[in-house]
Amino acid sequence: MENKIVIGTRGSQLALWQANWVKAELERLHEGVSCELLIIKTKGDKILDVPLAKVGGKGLFVKEIEEALLDGRIDLAVHSMKDMPAHLPEGLKIGAIPEREDPRDALISKNGLTFDALPKGARVGTSSLRRSAQLLAKRPDLQIETLRGNIDTRLKKVLEGNMDAIILAAAGLKRLGLGEHITECLDTELMLPAVGQGALCIESRENDDRIDAALSPLNHLPTRTTVLAERAFLNTLEGSCQIPVGAFAETDGETITIRGLVAEIDGTRILMEKDTADSAKGEALGITVAERLKEAGAAEILSRLLENQA
Ligand SMILES: NCc1[nH]cc(CCC(=O)O)c1CC(=O)O
């Protein structure tokens, strides 16, 4: 059964959509290949009532899937790039990065009100420290409410009237055909996305020539360039989902520009750095921008946050 590929995935609607997309691409691109999905439950799928920032631990949505990859139960894994920790375990690698979906965050509001039109004290649902810090920096009057669960559950909370608005990644909504619910895609100047947001990560084993060959045409170079720059930024800050960090890179093929951000949780301080380099030097650029942020005060913010979490 040389041509069978087993794909590991979480069981959420979005994860299944993404894994099925990779399956269809591989079967379309390679005659004779047939893919099978293996659904794997992760810690992040089991703990649904606690904000992610409080559950702690890096790679909450990936660890069990990586174990299946390492012990050969699956041949590759499909993740949201955003959920990937800065470091991969020994023996695994990013096998391919396909073209990025919309990287922006989306506002979904109950009465179709845009961000600027939200009333004073409006209740906005998000459990992301990055999102709440940036929201509060612009609108300290907003009331941030905890919001977890899969996309459907979150949408219900606003559509059924428990909150005035919620923030979700535009990519997840668009992939699931729920783009019609988006009131407004927030400009990246207003809301810097999470590192890797909107991109997929296809993870595979080192030295697996068969899988390397199968994945190779799925790579999208501009996405790879920008996402790896963002991840180099994250790596340098040793970021996890427990700290308010964002980064977004863009390339025209010749140059790459990255913006990176570290914020105080309550939004009272937003540190932002931006720089441009030759597109072949994206990772070095990500590191430089992160180091500059650290010097500008991010190191102090991050060490204080880590202390409070200990
Ligand atoms: N943290 C969970 C998660 N991981 C990836 C996405 C969305 C899609 C993506 O960024 O590819 C989401 C949901 C969300 O933030 O709305």
The ligand as an ORCA input file, in Angstrom:
! r2SCAN-3c Opt
* xyz 0 1
  N      -6.958     29.543     18.291
  C      -7.770     28.672     17.532
  C      -7.673     28.907     16.053
  N      -6.623     28.444     15.355
  C      -6.760     28.863     14.060
  C      -7.938     29.593     13.958
  C      -8.470     30.267     12.754
  C      -7.893     30.053     11.432
  C      -6.456     30.379     11.191
  O      -5.837     31.297     11.769
  O      -5.912     29.697     10.317
  C      -8.533     29.608     15.217
  C      -9.814     30.246     15.571
  C      -9.793     31.746     15.670
  O      -8.814     32.335     16.133
  O     -10.780     32.358     15.307
*
